[in-house]
Amino acid sequence: MSPADDQPAAPPAVPLAEPANAAATAPTAEPDFAAIPEAELTLQRRLRLSLVWIVPLLALVIGAVLVVRATLQTGPSITISFRSAEGLEAGKTEVRFKEVVVGRVIKVSLHPDKQQVLVSVQMDKAGRDINLQGTRFWVVRPRIGAAGVSGLSTLLSGAYIAADPGASEQDERDFVGLDAPPLVLRGEPGRSFELRADDLGSLDIGWPVYYRRLRVGRVVGYGLAPNGLGVLVQVFIESPHENLVSRQTRFWNASGVDVALNASGLTVNTQSLTSVIAGGIAFAQPADALSASPAPAGDQFKLFASERAALAPQDGAALRVRMVFEQSVRGLDAGAPIDLQGIELGTVRSVMLQANPAAGAKLPVEVMADLYPQRLGAIRDRLLKAGEPAAKADRRLIGRLVGQGLRAQLRNGNLLTGSLYVALDFAPKAPAVVFNADAMVPNLPTVGGSLNDMLAQMADVVDKLSKVPFDEIGSSLTETLKSATATSVALQRSLAGADATIRQLTPEAQKTLAELQQTLQAAQKALAGVQSSLGDGDSPLLRQGGQTLAELQRAAQALRGLADYLQRHPESLLRGKPADPATNPPGEGKK
């Protein structure tokens, strides 16, 4: 653009109007230029932009939009500390909540104490409500445990950080990551309960909880009881099965195989293959509590050792008793049953030597046990008085039974293992004993075990056998056998000489018997003819003839038996017939 272009253009000259009729007009004076207004000059500026500036301006606008958008989409920055940075990479590892990406790791550094790592995370807009107090973070990796196999998708995509938002409304910037995933997420539908057991057994976190062999929950934690006398196990029952748990629900350890060998035969009870291999917990409702209301969250239940113990009738309060045995109790262990005529009335708690034995007495064994009189059922109910405490009634019941001869006795429960149990039975001849029902731990009288009595009798038998002169008896038997051998040789020689004689007599005897048999047959035919001629079966002649025929037949049988006997025992012709213990003669009854 030249400078001349900036100067304003000169206004065009205005021509003066000429008179229409110059001749007709008279000459006028010169025009007054002063009366003409002066023209005003206006300077007009034109702004012209080059196309080269459009591209930078457009880039500037786009950059500003991206900055604003990034600012609006970016959440806060947080720091998470972990024990290890295994699987975490800056710029690659994601932070997810319900499998939705809410942030990304931007930096991984070592903690100043050299014990942990610090992971800096830039949260997205979707994760602004994640960084709250109480939020839990953990690294999702492939894991194989009791709860199953998890995190297999990370084998291809890589590990990521999972989040479980807290319930607080206050923001937080520094968090401590978990070493393992939490078993119960906040807001997960279900209900938690606490189980009390004597020991943990084979249970572990993640073990399943079964109801009618259907998995309905899991073990989420355990620890010692505050007094250290037991274990508390936390279980979580998933929705919608949490209403199956009532205040009367019974829980038991369903780990492994429950095998019972009793009078009914062999019983095997299991929950599932998983519980057999690993372990688990099962629960059920007693038969009289199917309509009970659901239990609130946090209720405490007892964890029984087996299903049979869990579903057994209520035991009531235990009555602690002391029993003193003056015999060996090898095979009697804590937990051994106390039996009353086939009913398990209690269990043994401890077995130890008595602390203060009487002067001159042997070392007696003191057995502490718990009795449950409520298991007696109707017998106990009849003795209860209105308004009387149950504990006092139980002591009075046991005292009454002791007065009737109830005594404790050790008996063998298994011949293979040698285990013992305590049997409560009535001994009518037992001396009278006073049962102190008011004592803190009353004494239950005992009697000697049947096994000890049998052993004492066996010892007496062995003692008597030891006095028998077996050496002298053996010498006498040897001489007797020698004499019997000599006699037998002589007899064999005598029999050899008599055998030839008997062989000569035997054919003659057989010939005689054959002739006698022919005679009898002829006589039988004659009698038959006589009978036919008489025709009357009741005639005396006929009866006498029949009797004679019967006697001849018996005689023939006797002769036949004699011949058979002589053929089998020819030596009887010389020695005679030996004494026969049988009442019937030889050959009698044979046809």
Backbone hydrogen bonds, N-H to C=O, Kabsch-Sander energy under -0.5 kcal/mol:
donor,donor_aa,acceptor,acceptor_aa,energy
5,D,2,S,-0.7
6,D,3,P,-1.2
7,Q,4,A,-0.9
25,T,21,N,-1.6
33,F,31,P,-1.1
35,A,32,D,-1.0
36,I,33,F,-0.6
44,Q,42,T,-0.6
45,R,43,L,-0.5
48,R,46,R,-0.7
53,W,50,S,-1.3
54,I,51,L,-1.1
55,V,51,L,-0.5
57,L,53,W,-1.5
58,L,54,I,-2.5
59,A,55,V,-2.4
60,L,56,P,-2.4
61,V,57,L,-2.1
62,I,58,L,-2.4
63,G,59,A,-2.4
64,A,60,L,-2.1
65,V,61,V,-2.2
66,L,62,I,-2.5
67,V,63,G,-2.6
68,V,64,A,-2.4
69,R,65,V,-2.8
70,A,66,L,-3.0
71,T,67,V,-2.3
72,L,68,V,-2.2
73,Q,69,R,-2.3
74,T,70,A,-1.5
75,G,123,M,-3.3
78,I,121,V,-2.5
79,T,173,R,-3.0
80,I,119,V,-2.6
81,S,175,F,-2.2
82,F,117,V,-2.1
88,L,85,A,-2.1
91,G,105,V,-3.8
92,K,89,E,-1.5
93,T,89,E,-2.5
95,V,103,G,-2.4
96,R,161,I,-3.1
97,F,100,V,-2.4
100,V,97,F,-1.2
102,V,95,V,-3.3
103,G,95,V,-1.1
104,R,122,Q,-1.7
105,V,93,T,-2.7
106,I,120,S,-2.6
107,K,120,S,-1.4
109,S,118,L,-2.8
111,H,116,Q,-2.6
114,K,111,H,-2.0
117,V,82,F,-2.7
118,L,109,S,-3.2
119,V,80,I,-3.0
119,V,117,V,-0.5
120,S,107,K,-2.9
120,S,118,L,-0.6
121,V,78,I,-2.9
122,Q,104,R,-2.7
123,M,76,P,-2.3
123,M,121,V,-0.7
124,D,102,V,-3.0
125,K,73,Q,-1.7
127,G,124,D,-0.9
128,R,125,K,-1.4
130,I,127,G,-1.4
131,N,127,G,-0.8
132,L,130,I,-2.5
133,Q,170,Q,-2.3
135,T,132,L,-2.0
136,R,164,D,-2.3
138,W,162,A,-1.8
139,V,178,L,-0.6
140,V,160,Y,-3.3
141,R,139,V,-0.7
143,R,150,S,-2.9
145,G,148,G,-1.9
148,G,145,G,-1.4
150,S,143,R,-2.4
154,T,151,G,-1.0
155,L,152,L,-1.7
156,L,153,S,-1.1
157,S,153,S,-1.8
158,G,154,T,-1.4
160,Y,140,V,-1.0
161,I,94,E,-2.7
162,A,138,W,-2.9
162,A,160,Y,-0.5
163,A,96,R,-1.6
164,D,136,R,-2.3
168,S,133,Q,-1.1
172,E,131,N,-1.9
175,F,79,T,-2.6
177,G,81,S,-3.0
177,G,175,F,-0.5
178,L,137,F,-3.4
188,E,185,L,-2.0
191,R,237,I,-2.1
193,F,235,V,-2.6
194,E,299,D,-2.5
195,L,233,V,-3.3
196,R,301,F,-2.9
197,A,195,L,-0.5
197,A,231,V,-2.6
203,L,200,L,-1.5
206,G,219,V,-2.9
207,W,204,D,-2.0
209,V,217,G,-2.0
210,Y,281,I,-3.2
211,Y,214,L,-2.4
212,R,283,F,-0.5
214,L,211,Y,-1.2
216,V,209,V,-2.8
217,G,209,V,-1.3
218,R,236,F,-1.9
219,V,207,W,-2.6
220,V,234,Q,-2.5
221,G,234,Q,-1.2
223,G,232,L,-1.8
225,A,230,G,-2.3
228,G,225,A,-1.8
231,V,197,A,-2.9
232,L,223,G,-3.4
233,V,195,L,-3.0
233,V,231,V,-0.5
234,Q,221,G,-2.8
235,V,193,F,-2.5
236,F,218,R,-2.8
237,I,191,R,-3.0
238,E,216,V,-2.2
238,E,236,F,-0.6
239,S,189,P,-1.5
241,H,238,E,-1.9
244,L,241,H,-1.7
245,V,242,E,-1.2
246,S,244,L,-0.6
247,R,293,S,-0.7
249,T,246,S,-1.5
250,R,284,A,-2.5
251,F,302,K,-0.9
252,W,282,A,-2.5
253,N,304,F,-2.2
254,A,252,W,-0.6
254,A,280,G,-1.8
256,G,275,S,-2.4
258,D,269,N,-2.5
259,V,257,V,-0.8
260,A,267,T,-2.8
262,N,260,A,-0.6
262,N,265,G,-1.9
265,G,262,N,-1.7
267,T,260,A,-3.1
267,T,265,G,-0.5
269,N,258,D,-2.3
276,V,272,S,-1.8
277,I,273,L,-2.3
278,A,274,T,-3.3
279,G,274,T,-0.8
281,I,208,P,-2.0
282,A,252,W,-2.3
283,F,210,Y,-1.7
284,A,250,R,-1.7
289,A,286,P,-1.8
292,A,289,A,-1.1
295,A,245,V,-3.1
298,G,192,S,-3.2
299,D,296,P,-1.4
301,F,194,E,-2.5
303,L,196,R,-3.0
304,F,251,F,-2.6
304,F,302,K,-0.8
310,A,306,S,-1.8
311,L,307,E,-2.5
319,L,371,L,-3.3
320,R,318,A,-0.6
321,V,369,A,-2.4
322,R,442,P,-2.3
323,M,367,V,-2.4
325,F,365,V,-2.5
332,L,329,V,-2.5
333,D,331,G,-0.7
335,G,348,V,-2.8
336,A,333,D,-1.9
338,I,346,G,-2.3
339,D,337,P,-0.5
339,D,422,V,-2.8
340,L,343,I,-2.8
341,Q,424,L,-0.6
343,I,340,L,-1.5
344,E,342,G,-0.5
345,L,338,I,-2.6
345,L,343,I,-0.9
346,G,338,I,-1.1
347,T,370,D,-1.7
348,V,336,A,-2.3
349,R,368,M,-3.0
350,S,368,M,-1.7
352,M,366,E,-2.3
354,Q,364,P,-2.6
361,A,358,A,-1.7
365,V,325,F,-2.8
366,E,352,M,-3.4
367,V,323,M,-3.4
367,V,365,V,-0.5
368,M,350,S,-1.9
368,M,366,E,-0.5
369,A,321,V,-2.2
370,D,347,T,-2.5
371,L,319,L,-2.6
372,Y,345,L,-2.9
374,Q,315,D,-0.6
375,R,372,Y,-2.1
376,L,373,P,-2.2
377,G,374,Q,-1.4
379,I,376,L,-1.3
380,R,377,G,-0.6
381,D,377,G,-1.9
382,R,378,A,-2.0
383,L,379,I,-0.8
383,L,380,R,-0.6
384,L,380,R,-0.8
384,L,381,D,-0.5
388,E,385,K,-1.9
393,A,389,P,-2.0
394,D,390,A,-2.3
395,R,391,A,-1.9
396,R,392,K,-2.2
397,L,393,A,-2.2
398,I,394,D,-2.3
399,G,395,R,-2.4
400,R,396,R,-1.9
401,L,397,L,-2.1
402,V,398,I,-2.3
403,G,399,G,-1.9
404,Q,400,R,-1.0
405,G,402,V,-1.7
406,L,401,L,-2.1
407,R,425,D,-3.1
408,A,445,P,-2.2
409,Q,423,A,-2.0
411,R,421,Y,-2.4
413,G,419,S,-3.0
414,N,419,S,-1.2
418,G,414,N,-2.1
420,L,331,G,-2.2
421,Y,411,R,-2.2
422,V,337,P,-1.8
423,A,409,Q,-3.4
423,A,421,Y,-0.6
424,L,339,D,-3.9
425,D,407,R,-2.4
425,D,423,A,-0.6
427,A,405,G,-2.9
427,A,425,D,-0.5
430,A,427,A,-1.6
435,F,433,V,-0.6
436,N,434,V,-0.7
437,A,435,F,-1.3
439,A,436,N,-1.1
444,L,322,R,-3.1
447,V,408,A,-2.3
450,S,410,L,-0.6
453,D,449,G,-1.7
454,M,450,S,-2.3
455,L,451,L,-2.3
456,A,452,N,-2.4
457,Q,453,D,-2.3
458,M,454,M,-2.5
459,A,455,L,-2.1
460,D,456,A,-2.0
461,V,457,Q,-2.4
462,V,458,M,-2.5
463,D,459,A,-2.1
464,K,460,D,-2.3
465,L,461,V,-2.5
466,S,462,V,-1.8
467,K,463,D,-0.6
467,K,464,K,-1.0
468,V,465,L,-1.2
470,F,468,V,-1.9
473,I,469,P,-2.0
474,G,470,F,-2.1
475,S,471,D,-2.0
476,S,472,E,-2.4
477,L,473,I,-2.3
478,T,474,G,-1.9
479,E,475,S,-1.9
480,T,476,S,-2.3
481,L,477,L,-2.4
482,K,478,T,-1.7
483,S,479,E,-2.2
484,A,480,T,-2.5
485,T,481,L,-2.1
486,A,482,K,-2.0
487,T,483,S,-2.3
488,S,484,A,-2.1
489,V,485,T,-1.8
490,A,486,A,-2.0
491,L,487,T,-2.3
492,Q,488,S,-2.1
493,R,489,V,-1.6
494,S,490,A,-2.0
495,L,491,L,-2.6
496,A,492,Q,-1.7
497,G,493,R,-1.3
498,A,494,S,-1.8
499,D,495,L,-1.4
500,A,496,A,-0.6
501,T,497,G,-0.7
502,I,498,A,-2.1
503,R,499,D,-2.0
504,Q,500,A,-1.3
505,L,501,T,-1.9
506,T,502,I,-2.2
508,E,504,Q,-0.8
509,A,505,L,-2.2
510,Q,506,T,-2.2
511,K,507,P,-2.3
512,T,508,E,-2.2
513,L,509,A,-2.1
514,A,510,Q,-1.9
515,E,511,K,-2.1
516,L,512,T,-2.3
517,Q,513,L,-2.2
518,Q,514,A,-1.8
519,T,515,E,-2.1
520,L,516,L,-2.2
521,Q,517,Q,-2.1
522,A,518,Q,-2.2
523,A,519,T,-2.3
524,Q,520,L,-2.4
525,K,521,Q,-2.0
526,A,522,A,-2.0
527,L,523,A,-2.4
528,A,524,Q,-2.1
529,G,525,K,-2.1
530,V,526,A,-2.4
531,Q,527,L,-2.8
532,S,528,A,-2.3
533,S,529,G,-2.1
534,L,530,V,-2.4
535,G,531,Q,-2.9
537,G,535,G,-0.6
539,S,536,D,-1.1
543,R,539,S,-1.9
544,Q,540,P,-2.6
545,G,541,L,-2.3
546,G,542,L,-2.4
547,Q,543,R,-2.3
548,T,544,Q,-2.4
549,L,545,G,-2.3
550,A,546,G,-2.3
551,E,547,Q,-2.3
552,L,548,T,-2.4
553,Q,549,L,-2.3
554,R,550,A,-2.1
555,A,551,E,-2.2
556,A,552,L,-2.3
557,Q,553,Q,-2.1
558,A,554,R,-2.3
559,L,555,A,-2.4
560,R,556,A,-2.4
561,G,557,Q,-2.5
562,L,558,A,-2.3
563,A,559,L,-2.3
564,D,560,R,-2.3
565,Y,561,G,-2.5
566,L,562,L,-2.5
567,Q,563,A,-2.0
568,R,564,D,-1.8
569,H,565,Y,-2.7
572,S,569,H,-1.4
573,L,570,P,-1.5
574,L,571,E,-1.2
575,R,571,E,-2.5
576,G,572,S,-1.5
588,E,585,P,-1.9
590,K,587,G,-1.5
